[in-house]
Amino acid sequence: MASTAAARGVRGETSPTPSLRTERGLLRTGVRLVAGMDEVGRGALAGPVSVGIVVIDQASRTAPTGIKDSKLLTPAVRQRLAPRIERWALDHAVGHASAAEIDEVGIIAALRLAGRRALSHLTEVPDVVVLDGNHDWLSTPAVDLTLFDTSDPYATGTPPPAEVTCPPVHTIVKADRRCATVAAASVLAKCERDGLMRQLAPDFPSYQWDSNKGYGSLEHIDALRAHGPSPWHRQSWRLPLRECSADVEASCTEEVVV
């Protein structure tokens, strides 16, 4: 018989179920719109880094059953949850920063760029953003975001991110495991980024992005060594282009999330 965790589509069952406890506490302070934000693709070797955002207000009902950090859910469960999250959220969006932009400014500034793009897609900027971790990568600019060309394929139609008002940020370690809006944002970002990598996969079949989504799986690393990087790889990263030690090999593959 399949385990309960497998039956639920959960990768392990050790984390608490995310709730709206934090978000409702913020709403009680008098703010009107609270958003959860999370990123995916930070540790990938190829493709964009993507940031999801989910907005609720005082009238928002309990989050859809089954929401967890996207890394704890199977692909099939994430795909089933995504439309339910979109119907539940008062507003939602996903923003991206391309591999070329990551190479240009580094991963932290690229996260900020993707987050600002996500904010720009919202109907209204929220009053506060709950961000996973202990580092506010959204607020303080490290580069002039007006320098970027918003005709980038991952940002078509997006207004210049520097024109987007950035709300106050509330950081919480493991917010993706504790806060329903943050977990929901991670699911939306993961589903959209996975879709982008599946679209790119037929043009670069050797890397098998349809299965590894640009992360450092063994078949992806073998293809990099055989064919070198594509235009969608993060050229500024220490890509595993030659045989390396077992320790380095493990560091290349440890963040694989499908």
URHU-V278562 format. One record per helix or strand. SS is the DSSP state (H for helix, E for strand). FROM is the first residue (numbers start at 1). TO is the last residue. If there is no record, write none. Layout:
ss & from & to
SS & FROM & TO
SS & FROM & TO
This chain:
ss & from & to
H & 4 & 8
E & 10 & 10
E & 19 & 19
H & 21 & 27
E & 34 & 40
E & 46 & 46
E & 49 & 56
H & 70 & 72
E & 73 & 73
H & 75 & 88
E & 91 & 97
H & 99 & 105
H & 107 & 120
E & 128 & 132
H & 145 & 147
H & 161 & 163
E & 168 & 172
H & 175 & 178
E & 179 & 179
H & 180 & 207
H & 209 & 212
H & 218 & 227
E & 233 & 233
H & 246 & 253
